[in-house]
Amino acid sequence: MEKGYRHLSLTERDRITELRFGGMSLRAIAKELGRSPSTLSRELKRNATPAYKVYLSHRAHERAVTRKKKAGERPRLKDERIVSYVRIKLAEDWSPELIAGRISQEIRGVAISYEAIYQYIYHPKTEGREELIGFLVRGHRKRKIKGIGRKERKTKIPGRISIEERPVSADNRSWFGHWEGDSLVSRKSLAALNSLVERKSRLLLLSRLERKTAKQTSAAVIQRLQKFPKGARRTLTLDNGTENARHKDITEAIGTRCYFARPYASWQRGSNEQVNGLVRRYFPKGTDFGKITDEQVARVESLINNRPRKCLGYKTPLEVASASVALQH
């Protein structure tokens, strides 16, 4: 792999032309020049002479230099509607990929690439550049691998039903109404957050608890899920925390059958884990949940439910959930 990308020189472009006419493969040329095949592939696509579909070094070099000069003149995004949309969504913690995937659904006739958005953000002449860079989600942190080296403890939850008995429709996300539940805790107080995520739509229901007790947890789950039609609250998959000990109260109150993942198998509640990661962007570890308000929690829930997802075809969880519930009436 190349260490620190360098633009191709005219000498390298001359050599590419020579070897191409000699019949050498792209991969072999890349090895000869000490470049990656992707660099050469990109060079041929961008700088070959279109009319003849051939690569001529001097023409290619001239094209590359001209493009570089133009790039230095101004940011690529020009339409004020697009610029405004991009800036607003970056402030809402959307990634450039989400913005690019969603914009055509909200602004008719508009299509941009996420690469163009990145170039706009990092362009030296972009207004408020440092602030925009600060909005970008840093997705390159090392993730902790959970559960390795731990021994499974005997669960203390009475009457637990294993996830292996959960309906197939919950596994393949074919039906709306299969939920996952979890708790987010704070070291600074006894207060906590209860999060419920619907597997098909990724819809989030977020509630603040004064204490992470089994009684308060089951009450919060019942209060949130009972507002949905019966067919929209089929199952609930939980971890083995003691706050879920009163799962039978949930089943008796609203008919939702509760299942339990294996201890330390957080991937069995993958939707919940991923959405909790989004919640933590607004309430980082160290947040005192005893000092936040229900209004703040509701705002975060709304922001996440109105955030498009690539896995949903750039629709939002709220859009998918609304359509799914409507079909059940």
N, C-alpha and C positions, 0 to 999 in steps of 0.2 A: 504493500500500500504506500501511496505517496505521503511523505511527511511535510505538511504545510504546502498547500496547493500553490503552484507557480503557473502564470500564463505561458502558453506555448510561445517560443521564440520563432523568428523567421527561419533560422537554421533548422529547427525541428520541423517546421512546416515544409521546408524544402525536402527534408529527408522522408517525410510522410508521402509527399507526391512521388518521389523516386521509388519508394518501396511499393506503393499502391500500383504504379504502372508495371512494376516487376512481378505483380501477382501475389505478393505476400498478404497473408490474412491480417485482419485488424488486431487480433490477439498477439500475433507474432511481432507486428510493428510496435505494439505497446511495450512488449518485453524488450525489444531492441532499444527503445528510447527511455526505458525505465519509467514509463507512465502506466496508469491504469487503463484497461480497455474502455471503461466508461468515459474517461477523459477524451479519448480519441473518438469514440462514438458520438459524443456531444459536439466535438470539433467538426466532424464531417456533416452532421445535421445542420449546424448553424452557419458554417462558412464555406461549404461547397458551392460551386457555381450552379445556380438553379436551372438555367436554360439547358445545360449539357449534362447535369448530374455528375460532374467530375470535380475532383479536388485539385485546384491549382494553387500552389503555395502563396504566390504574391497576391493573388486576388483574395485568398482566404485571410492573409495577414492584414490587407487593407480593410476588409470587412470587420475584422475583430477590433482594429484600432478605431475605426469610425464608430462602432457600437459603444466602445469604452468612453469615447469623448461625449457621445450623446447621453450616456448614463450619468455622467458627471454634471450635466446641465440642470436637471430637475428630477424630482421624484416621478415614478412612472404613473402613479394614480393621479388622474387629472379631474375627473368628474366630481364636482362638489358633493353630489348625492352619495357617491361611493365612498369618498373620503370621510364624510360625516358618519356614514353607517359603520365603516371600519373602526373609526376612533371610538364611537359609542360602544361597540361590541367588545373592543379590547378592554375598555374600562369595566366591562361586565365580566371580565376574565374568560372571554371566549378565545380560543386559539385561532391563529390564521387559517388553519385547515377547516375549522368549523365555520368561520366567517365565509370562506370561499365556497364551501359546500351549501351554505344556507342562502346566500345573498340573491341567487337567481329565483328563489321562492318568494322573496319579499320585495325585490325591485325588478319589475318585468323587463326582460331583454338584456339584463346585465349578467355577465359572466367574467370572473377574474380568477387567477390562480393564486394559491396560497403563497407561492414564491414571490409573486408581485407584491403581496402584502408585506412579506418579510423585507423585501427591498425598499418598500416605502418606509417601513419602521426604521430601518438602519441607515437610510439615506441622510448624509450630513446636512442637507438643506430642509429636511422635514421639520416643521414647527412642532415644538414640544417633544423632540426625539427621545430625550432621556426618560420622560414620563411614559412614553409608549413602550420603550424597552422594558421599563419596570413592570408594565402590565403583563408581559409575556409570562406564561406559566413555565417555571423551571421544572421540566419533566425528567431531568437526568440524575436525580438523587438515587443513591443506592437503596434498594428495597431490602428490608429485613426479611429473611426467610423464616417463616413461622413454623414452629413445631418440630424442628430438627433436634434430635437428641433428647426429646422429652418423653417421659413415660406417660401413658394414658392413665388418668386417675379414674377411680370408680365414680360414676355420676351419682349425685344425691337427689336427682329430680324424680319424683314418683310418677309412675305411669307414662314415662316418656316413650314415644313411638319413633323408631329409627327412620332416617331419611330414605333408607332402602325400600320402605313401604309407601313412599310418596307416589302419587299418580304420575304416569308417563307424561301427561300433558303439562305437568309442572317442570319436568326435566327439559322438554324440548321447546318450552315457551309458546306453545301453539294456542293456549287459551289465556285470556285475561283473568286475573283473580288469584294468582299464586304469589304470595308475598314472602319476603325475608325480613327478619327482625334482628336488631342489634342495639347495643348501648354504647354511647360515647361518654367517657368519664373525665373528671378533672381531679388533679392531685390537690388543688387548692380549696376544694369544698366537697360536700357530700352530694351536691346537685349533679345532674347528668342529663343527657339527651337520649331520647328513644327514637330510633329511626326505623321506618318500615319502607321497604322498596318492593314495588310490584315487578315481577320478573320479565314480563313481556314488554311493558312500556317504560320501565325504569322510573316510574313515578315515585316520588319521595313524599312521605308523611313524617314530619319532624316535630317532636314534642319535648318540652322541657319538664324535667322531673325535679322536685325538691330533694328527693333522695332516690337512689337506685334500688328500691325494694321490690319484692315480688308483687306486693299489693299495688303500688303506684304504677309499675310497669304494665300489669294486666289491665288496670283501669284506663291507662293511656291508649293501649292497643284497642280495647273495646270502644272507647270514645271516638277514635279516628275511623276504625273500620266499619262501625255500625251505620255510618252515613252512606255506605255503598250498597247497591242491590246485593242480594244473597249470592248470586252467581259471580259477583265481582270480589268475593272474599272467600274463596274456596279453601285454600290452605295457607299455613304460615310456617316457615322453616326458621328454627331458632338455634342459637348455640347453647352450650350447657351451663351457662351462668346461673347462679341461684336466683337472679331476678326473674327467671322464666319458670320458676317452680309452680306458679299458679296458672299454668297453661290450660288446665281444665276449666278454669273460670271463663276463659275466652271462648272455648268450645261450647260451654253451656249457655253463655250469654248471646253469642251471635252465630253459632254453628260452624265456625272456622276450625278445621282440624289442624292440630299442631304437630309438626315433625321436628326431629332434632338431628343436627349434623353430628358427625363423629367429633370427639374432642380434638382440638387443635387442627381441624380440617377446614380452615376459613375459606378455602376455594369452593367448598360445597355451598357457600352463600356468596358467590362471586359478585352478584349484582350489588348486594349490600356493601361489600367491602369497597367496591369501586366508587359508589356514591358517597360513602363515608369519607373517602379521600377528597371529594369535592367539598363536602361540608367542612373539612379541616382547613381548606383554603380561607374560609371565613372565620372559623373558630380554631386557630392553631392549637397544638398541644401546649398546655400551660394556661389556656383560657379558663378563667374562673366562671363556671356555668351558674354559680350563685349570683353573679353580678350582671348577667345578661337578661334581657326582657323577652317576654313572649312575642312582642312585636318584632324584635330582632330575629328571633327564630323563624317567624312566619315569613319575613323578608328573604332570608336565606333559602327557605323551602321554595318560595316563588321563583327566585333567580335560577335555582337548579332545575326546576320543572319547566322553565321556559328557555332552557339552554338546549340547542339542538344536539343530537348525537349522530355520529357517523353510522353506528350500528342500526339506527332507525331511519336511514336514508335522509339524514339531516332534518328530520322532523323532531319536534320536542316531545318529551315524555307526556306533557299535558295534552298535546294534540293526539297522540296515539291512545292515551287513556280515555280521552273524551269520546273518540270514535269507537273504541272497544265497548265502553259502557253503553253508548247509544244503541249499538247493535243488539245488546242483551235485553232491551226494552221491547 
